[in-house]
Amino acid sequence: MVFSTALGVAYHDSNGKYHEVHVRTNGEVILSAGAIGSPQLLLLSGLGPSSYLSSLNIHVVRDHPFIGQYMADNPRTGVNILLRDSITDLGLRVVGITESGPYIESFTVAPNTPLTSIIPFVGSVALFNSSVQIIGGKITRPKSTGSLHLLSASNVTVSPSVRFNYYNHTEDVNECWNVVEVIRKLLATPTMEEYKFGGQNFEFLGLPLPEESSDYETIASFCRDTLSTFWHIHGGCLPNKVVDSILKVIGVDSLRVVDASTFFNSPGTNPQATTMMLGRYIGMKMLEERAANQGYPFLEYI
Ligand SMILES: Cc1cc2nc3c(=O)[nH]c(=O)nc-3n(C[C@H](O)[C@H](O)[C@H](O)COP(=O)(O)OP(=O)(O)OC[C@H]3O[C@@H](n4cnc5c(N)ncnc54)[C@H](O)[C@@H]3O)c2cc1C
């Protein structure tokens, strides 16, 4: 196989001044620009599907059909309940778990907080003078994936466009159905009684839960219409497709990708810790490689 080699990094600093940094002997470029930034930078550098790059007049350094593919985000679906009073506890809590995996989390939004970034479908201006309780489930391992496309072939500051194809896959809708059923059980508990208006019904912002006897299509519509995100974006530079098992870009010397773009799945409820552990793991692997190259034992090296 003919290898290309990463030579360095070119960038503009915060004053707009241009710099080039060249890789030293035995050094390498480590790309950690995140699940959107890393595929974008690789495509702009000429690594990607060759016909796609050529159509944008980007010089093809190496054909890499899967860069920017398998982009995924975990959909969040649930209900939002307007409370009668202001609640001061703003912590995020796990309040349920389905048998198929998804966790149900709940958090309180303080009065007079703009809600549009949290529950986009409630409208452009959403302020309430009492608290809002958000209850939602994260679909843990979405089968639906999409792709990333450049909106500029020359300007790195223009963000690319990403399509995640949320809920395209039946299994994701079925996981959402499990989330709906666990939330239904949660709302039926005696603890939740005091959050009903006048002791009668919950005051939902956005859609209430579908009827208990709902069919697949009704549930699928509910999941899509209440879709939001936990911002746990991943994919775009997957192992065995773009990088190898130690995250070196396949077919390219001196180039590694170390970030959430290499995750098949975004584990648990908080991927940041996993991303940091990945950094530590790959850092140790690099030290091990360097020790081996320079001929001394790894343990003595560290
Ligand atoms: C609003 C929000 C809330 C979140 N809350 C949580 C949470 O509570 N707990 C949790 O565990 N996770 C949370 N996450 C997810 C978590 O932040 C990510 O999973 C994690 O940061 C991914 O790490 P990363 O290294 O892949 O990318 P990032 O942390 O995004 O790092 C990529 C870095 O590259 C930089 N970059 C990108 N492109 C370029 C470029 N062209 N030139 C120079 N620099 C560039 C970016 O500015 C960024 O600093 C949240 C995410 C968002 C967006």
The ligand as a Gaussian input file, in Angstrom:
#p B3LYP/6-31G(d) Opt

LIG

0 1
 C      -24.149000      22.017000      24.843000
 C      -23.417000      20.733000      25.202000
 C      -23.541000      20.201000      26.472000
 C      -22.883000      19.020000      26.809000
 N      -22.987000      18.535000      28.084000
 C      -22.260000      17.459000      28.435000
 C      -22.237000      16.993000      29.794000
 O      -22.881000      17.562000      30.668000
 N      -21.483000      15.899000      30.093000
 C      -20.753000      15.246000      29.138000
 O      -20.084000      14.265000      29.452000
 N      -20.761000      15.651000      27.863000
 C      -21.470000      16.746000      27.492000
 N      -21.464000      17.179000      26.189000
 C      -20.732000      16.362000      25.196000
 C      -19.225000      16.565000      25.298000
 O      -18.935000      17.954000      25.330000
 C      -18.561000      15.914000      24.079000
 O      -18.958000      14.560000      23.994000
 C      -17.049000      15.971000      24.191000
 O      -16.603000      17.295000      24.422000
 C      -16.430000      15.459000      22.908000
 O      -15.041000      15.665000      22.963000
 P      -14.200000      15.860000      21.647000
 O      -12.783000      15.936000      22.072000
 O      -14.591000      14.838000      20.647000
 O      -14.654000      17.258000      21.014000
 P      -14.695000      18.711000      21.645000
 O      -14.696000      18.675000      23.129000
 O      -15.820000      19.410000      20.930000
 O      -13.282000      19.348000      21.207000
 C      -13.027000      19.731000      19.886000
 C      -12.222000      21.016000      19.936000
 O      -11.717000      21.292000      18.632000
 C      -11.892000      22.661000      18.348000
 N      -11.970000      22.802000      16.893000
 C      -12.887000      22.315000      16.037000
 N      -12.578000      22.655000      14.769000
 C      -11.432000      23.365000      14.815000
 C      -10.617000      24.011000      13.827000
 N      -10.929000      23.981000      12.533000
 N       -9.503000      24.663000      14.235000
 C       -9.175000      24.703000      15.554000
 N       -9.909000      24.119000      16.537000
 C      -11.030000      23.461000      16.164000
 C      -13.183000      23.018000      19.053000
 O      -13.245000      24.411000      19.271000
 C      -13.044000      22.223000      20.344000
 O      -12.331000      22.935000      21.306000
 C      -22.096000      18.354000      25.835000
 C      -21.967000      18.905000      24.547000
 C      -22.617000      20.094000      24.242000
 C      -22.426000      20.679000      22.856000

